[in-house]
């Protein structure tokens, strides 16, 4: 069994994995358009807010909305939108079969909304 050298490291990992994201109450028209694009991706499912902490920013939209992505250990692609204050607006994921569709949607969002 793996043993952590420092209990603080273990505590930080557990906290990160179990922490729920703060969710935005209001969203902009730009973010709404991005959500519409993402919702049209075949196989898109709603992602839990706990995965939000793992996602890394890749670019920001013209209204300050941040597009974040993450690939879990099973190589499942996740996408999140966060408002300018870092609160989650949207979270979704697709299976392997639709990874290219998600990448296309991300390119479309970048082209149309940045």
trRosetta pair geometry for C-beta under 8 A, 3 or more apart (Angstrom, degrees):
i j d omega theta_ij theta_ji phi_ij phi_ji
4 7 6.6 120 96 -89 122 34
4 9 5.2 -162 -168 75 127 111
4 10 4.3 -164 23 -51 166 107
5 9 7.1 44 58 20 75 140
6 9 4.6 92 76 -3 97 101
6 10 7.4 -171 98 -1 57 83
7 10 5.4 -55 -154 40 44 114
7 11 6.1 48 149 -24 73 105
8 11 5.5 -52 -145 37 33 114
8 12 6.4 34 155 -20 65 104
9 12 5.8 -54 -150 34 30 110
9 13 6.5 29 152 -18 64 105
10 13 5.8 -55 -150 35 32 110
10 14 6.3 29 155 -16 66 107
11 14 5.8 -55 -146 39 30 110
11 15 6.1 30 155 -20 65 109
12 15 5.7 -54 -144 38 30 112
12 16 6.2 31 157 -21 64 107
13 16 5.9 -56 -148 35 28 111
13 17 6.3 21 157 -14 64 111
14 17 6.0 -61 -146 40 28 107
14 18 6.0 1 165 2 66 118
15 18 6.4 -73 -139 49 23 95
15 19 5.8 36 164 -44 65 109
16 19 6.1 -43 -136 14 22 115
16 53 5.2 -168 -169 134 80 145
16 54 7.6 101 157 -68 109 74
17 50 6.6 34 172 174 46 117
17 53 7.7 -132 -82 68 25 134
18 50 6.5 -37 -141 -133 19 126
19 50 6.6 135 72 -129 46 75
19 53 5.8 77 71 -50 112 148
20 49 4.9 48 -162 96 74 122
20 50 6.1 -50 -96 -72 51 72
21 49 3.8 -130 30 -179 97 102
21 50 7.3 -150 -18 -70 84 23
21 52 3.8 9 -61 57 143 152
21 53 6.7 -163 -76 -45 92 77
21 87 7.2 130 157 -156 95 52
21 88 4.1 63 127 -18 140 130
21 91 7.7 141 34 -52 150 139
22 86 7.4 58 58 107 113 83
22 87 4.6 -75 107 -118 93 90
22 88 6.9 150 79 12 44 83
23 49 6.5 -77 -67 -106 102 144
23 87 6.0 87 -179 176 10 101
23 88 5.1 -44 -108 68 63 93
23 89 7.8 129 -161 -87 69 26
24 27 6.0 93 115 -72 133 84
24 82 7.7 146 -33 -157 122 49
24 83 4.5 111 -93 -17 142 129
24 85 7.7 135 -97 56 99 104
24 87 4.0 131 -63 107 76 118
24 88 6.5 -148 -3 80 85 36
24 89 4.8 -11 35 -86 133 73
27 31 4.2 -108 180 87 109 135
27 32 5.9 137 112 -55 114 79
27 35 7.6 51 136 -21 159 136
27 65 7.8 49 -156 -95 94 127
27 83 7.0 -134 -111 -81 73 109
27 89 5.2 100 -103 -144 125 121
28 31 4.7 100 54 9 79 99
28 32 6.8 -132 100 -5 45 88
28 63 4.5 -144 91 161 170 163
28 65 6.6 -132 39 -44 120 118
29 32 5.4 -53 -148 35 33 117
29 33 6.5 37 152 -21 65 101
29 63 7.8 152 55 -60 67 155
30 33 5.8 -52 -153 32 31 111
30 34 6.6 31 149 -17 63 104
30 61 5.2 160 150 144 128 136
30 62 6.0 -148 -122 60 155 86
30 63 4.1 171 38 -3 143 129
30 65 6.1 -167 105 8 110 130
30 113 5.4 128 -164 -155 98 112
31 34 5.5 -51 -149 36 36 114
31 35 6.4 39 151 -21 66 103
31 61 7.0 169 -75 55 64 156
31 63 6.7 -97 -31 72 86 138
31 65 4.5 160 -84 -89 98 153
31 81 5.8 139 -147 157 99 144
31 83 7.3 -29 -79 -92 156 76
31 89 5.4 -72 -174 170 137 161
31 90 7.5 173 178 -11 99 116
32 35 5.7 -52 -150 34 32 113
32 36 6.6 37 150 -22 63 102
33 36 5.6 -50 -151 32 34 115
33 37 6.6 35 151 -19 64 102
33 112 7.4 -119 141 121 131 124
33 113 6.2 171 91 -88 122 127
34 37 5.7 -53 -152 34 34 112
34 38 6.3 28 152 -14 66 108
34 61 6.5 -99 -53 -76 140 151
34 65 6.7 -162 14 114 154 151
34 67 7.4 -137 -161 -86 145 106
34 81 5.9 127 109 -94 136 146
34 90 7.4 -166 108 28 102 150
34 109 5.0 59 -127 -133 92 121
34 113 5.8 -66 -69 11 98 176
35 38 5.7 -57 -144 42 32 108
35 39 5.9 37 155 -25 67 108
35 81 6.9 -94 -70 16 84 153
35 89 7.3 -112 -67 136 118 107
35 90 5.1 -174 -104 -79 100 151
36 39 5.7 -53 -142 34 28 113
36 40 6.7 27 156 -20 60 106
37 40 6.1 -62 -160 32 29 110
37 41 7.7 44 144 -38 60 91
37 105 5.2 150 149 -161 98 98
37 108 5.7 -165 -158 99 138 123
37 109 5.5 175 84 -72 155 91
37 112 7.8 162 -70 52 149 139
38 41 5.7 -32 -165 -1 45 116
38 44 6.2 134 158 -132 74 153
38 79 6.3 -145 -131 93 132 138
38 81 7.9 -143 -12 -30 155 119
38 90 6.6 122 68 146 153 147
38 92 5.7 153 161 34 122 150
38 102 7.9 35 -137 -134 80 79
38 105 5.7 117 -97 155 53 143
38 109 7.6 17 -51 -62 89 134
39 44 6.2 -151 -135 84 32 153
39 92 7.9 -158 -84 -79 53 159
40 44 7.8 60 61 2 19 141
40 105 7.3 165 71 -108 88 125
41 44 4.4 95 74 -52 95 116
41 92 7.6 129 55 132 128 144
41 94 6.1 -88 135 -69 124 138
41 98 6.4 114 161 166 97 125
41 101 5.0 137 -156 132 88 108
41 102 5.3 59 -158 -87 151 64
41 105 4.9 -65 -74 -35 115 151
42 94 7.6 77 91 -136 58 128
42 98 5.1 -150 89 -117 85 127
42 101 5.3 -64 38 -177 90 176
43 94 4.7 85 104 -144 108 94
43 95 5.5 -93 176 27 139 91
43 97 6.4 149 -64 79 164 102
43 98 3.8 -170 47 -15 135 155
43 101 7.2 118 36 59 106 143
44 92 4.9 -2 -169 -178 98 136
44 93 7.6 140 -150 69 56 27
44 94 5.7 -43 -90 -76 52 95
44 98 7.5 -124 -53 130 58 152
44 102 7.6 132 -89 -90 92 98
45 92 6.3 147 74 -157 39 78
45 93 5.6 -30 63 64 92 77
45 94 7.1 147 14 -89 82 43
46 91 6.5 67 -172 88 64 81
46 92 6.0 -55 -111 -102 33 70
47 51 5.2 -81 170 57 115 136
47 52 7.7 137 117 -58 116 72
47 78 5.3 85 -104 -142 157 108
47 79 7.8 163 -3 54 143 47
47 80 7.0 -91 72 -77 139 90
47 91 3.6 -104 69 148 99 100
47 92 5.2 -156 -9 -87 98 8
47 93 4.7 98 -76 -20 108 98
48 51 5.5 102 71 0 79 98
48 91 6.9 -78 66 116 15 147
49 52 5.1 -20 -167 -7 56 125
49 88 5.5 -170 -130 41 98 166
49 91 6.2 -174 -88 -6 52 157
50 53 6.8 -41 -180 14 46 107
51 54 5.5 -53 -168 32 59 114
51 55 6.9 65 140 -33 77 99
51 70 6.4 -169 168 75 98 147
51 72 7.4 -59 -134 -72 122 114
51 78 5.7 -119 145 -148 136 165
51 80 7.7 -176 105 -58 90 127
51 91 6.7 133 69 -167 105 133
51 93 7.8 -11 108 -52 166 127
52 55 5.8 -52 -157 19 39 116
52 68 7.4 74 -156 88 68 145
52 80 5.2 123 -122 -123 80 160
52 82 7.5 116 -165 -77 115 110
52 88 4.9 -71 -117 -83 154 130
52 91 5.9 -84 -74 -92 95 133
54 70 4.6 89 111 -140 97 152
54 72 7.6 57 118 -92 159 75
54 78 7.7 65 83 63 111 148
55 68 3.7 91 138 143 120 113
55 69 5.9 166 -151 81 98 10
55 70 3.9 -100 -92 -31 67 112
55 78 6.2 -112 -85 105 112 115
55 79 7.7 104 -132 -141 140 24
55 80 4.8 159 50 22 173 126
56 68 6.1 168 79 -154 19 88
56 69 6.7 -32 58 61 71 63
56 70 6.8 120 7 -79 71 79
57 60 7.3 0 -169 -58 121 80
57 66 5.0 -51 -121 -178 110 119
57 67 7.1 99 -152 74 64 49
57 68 5.2 -49 -86 -94 46 83
57 82 7.9 -77 -92 38 96 126
58 67 5.4 -53 56 99 94 96
58 68 6.7 149 0 -115 82 30
58 69 5.5 22 -27 8 131 107
58 106 7.7 4 89 -169 150 129
59 66 7.7 -180 100 -149 31 60
59 67 5.4 6 61 46 72 112
59 110 6.0 59 69 -113 157 104
59 114 6.2 -30 151 -104 131 131
60 64 6.1 -23 -177 -146 121 30
60 65 6.7 150 -161 77 70 41
60 66 5.1 -36 -101 -98 81 65
60 67 7.2 -171 -92 10 27 77
60 114 7.4 108 89 -127 49 89
61 64 7.0 -32 70 41 75 20
61 65 4.2 3 36 58 120 96
61 66 7.7 -134 8 -68 79 22
61 67 6.9 95 -38 -32 90 98
61 109 7.3 -70 -91 168 110 99
61 113 4.6 -26 -139 139 109 107
61 114 6.0 -105 -126 -90 47 54
62 113 6.2 -136 7 170 95 60
62 114 6.1 139 -46 -164 81 21
63 84 7.8 -112 134 -46 69 110
64 83 7.1 34 110 -178 101 59
64 84 3.6 -2 146 -80 130 113
65 81 5.5 -4 178 -171 114 104
65 82 6.9 154 -162 75 63 42
65 83 6.2 -43 -107 -112 70 42
65 84 7.2 -69 -70 -49 35 68
65 89 6.6 -36 -139 10 112 156
66 81 7.1 148 75 -159 49 51
66 82 4.5 -18 59 61 101 97
66 83 7.8 6 16 87 85 6
66 84 7.5 123 -22 -98 96 40
66 86 7.6 0 30 -101 139 53
67 79 7.0 -23 -167 -165 88 99
67 80 7.7 146 -161 80 43 51
67 81 6.2 -23 -101 -102 57 71
67 106 6.9 132 172 -141 145 94
67 109 6.6 129 -89 117 148 141
67 110 7.7 -90 24 -72 161 84
68 79 7.2 143 81 -161 53 50
68 80 4.3 -20 67 65 104 99
68 81 7.4 177 21 -85 82 21
68 82 6.1 39 -10 -7 123 112
69 77 7.1 -26 -163 -166 106 85
69 78 6.5 147 -161 84 55 64
69 79 5.5 -20 -103 -103 76 67
69 80 7.5 -175 -78 22 30 75
69 106 7.5 5 -71 -108 131 147
70 77 8.0 145 83 -159 44 44
70 78 4.4 -14 65 62 87 116
70 80 7.5 24 4 -3 105 110
71 75 5.8 -3 179 -141 113 43
71 76 6.8 158 -154 69 63 37
71 77 5.6 -24 -100 -98 84 56
71 78 7.0 -174 -81 17 32 81
72 75 7.3 -80 71 -9 61 14
72 76 5.0 -3 39 50 107 92
72 78 6.8 72 -29 -20 93 118
75 96 6.6 40 108 -91 107 102
76 93 5.5 38 152 179 108 126
76 94 7.5 -175 -168 80 80 39
76 95 6.5 -42 -125 -115 96 43
76 96 7.2 -82 -99 -52 61 68
77 93 6.3 160 90 -151 50 74
77 94 5.7 -10 67 54 101 85
77 99 5.0 122 -6 -123 138 88
77 102 5.3 168 110 77 140 157
77 103 7.9 -77 -157 -50 165 81
78 91 7.1 -8 -173 -168 104 85
78 92 7.1 165 -153 91 62 40
78 93 4.4 -32 -99 -92 70 98
79 90 7.8 -5 115 112 87 102
79 91 7.5 172 91 -147 49 43
79 92 5.5 -11 60 64 88 86
79 93 7.3 162 16 -85 66 47
79 102 6.4 -171 -26 -169 130 118
79 106 6.9 -150 -111 -80 140 108
80 88 6.1 -63 -168 -132 116 96
80 89 7.9 126 174 49 72 70
80 90 6.5 169 -153 89 48 62
80 91 4.8 -3 -107 -103 88 76
80 92 7.8 167 -80 22 48 58
81 88 7.5 100 79 -162 54 56
81 89 4.2 -53 101 64 101 112
81 90 4.2 35 31 40 107 99
81 91 7.9 -136 26 -61 64 48
82 86 5.4 -6 171 -147 132 33
82 87 6.3 149 -158 69 81 30
82 88 5.7 -46 -101 -96 78 41
82 89 6.2 174 -107 1 19 90
83 86 7.2 -48 70 20 67 18
83 87 5.0 -1 35 55 108 88
83 89 5.7 112 -44 -53 80 111
88 91 6.0 -8 -171 -42 127 109
94 97 7.7 -112 160 66 99 67
94 98 3.9 -99 176 87 130 113
94 99 6.2 179 95 -75 114 45
94 101 6.8 -146 -168 69 169 105
94 102 4.9 -163 22 -47 139 127
95 98 5.9 75 59 23 68 94
95 99 7.7 -89 110 -42 37 79
96 99 5.7 -23 -154 -23 39 116
98 101 4.5 -45 -168 37 80 122
98 102 6.1 85 133 -25 85 93
99 102 5.7 -55 -153 34 34 111
99 103 6.5 35 151 -19 66 104
100 103 5.5 -49 -147 36 36 114
100 104 6.4 41 152 -21 65 103
101 104 5.7 -53 -152 34 32 114
101 105 6.6 33 150 -19 64 104
102 105 5.6 -53 -149 35 35 112
102 106 6.4 37 151 -21 66 102
103 106 5.6 -51 -149 33 33 113
103 107 6.6 35 151 -18 64 103
104 107 5.6 -52 -151 35 34 112
104 108 6.4 35 150 -20 65 104
105 108 5.5 -51 -148 35 34 114
105 109 6.4 38 152 -21 66 102
106 109 5.7 -50 -148 34 32 113
106 110 6.4 32 153 -18 63 106
107 110 5.7 -55 -148 37 31 112
107 111 6.2 30 154 -19 66 109
108 111 5.7 -56 -145 38 30 111
108 112 6.0 5 165 0 67 116
109 112 6.4 -70 -137 49 23 95
109 113 5.3 -35 -174 31 64 122
109 114 7.8 82 135 -34 65 89
110 113 7.2 -63 -99 52 12 79
110 114 5.2 5 -162 -18 56 129
111 114 7.4 19 -46 23 6 101
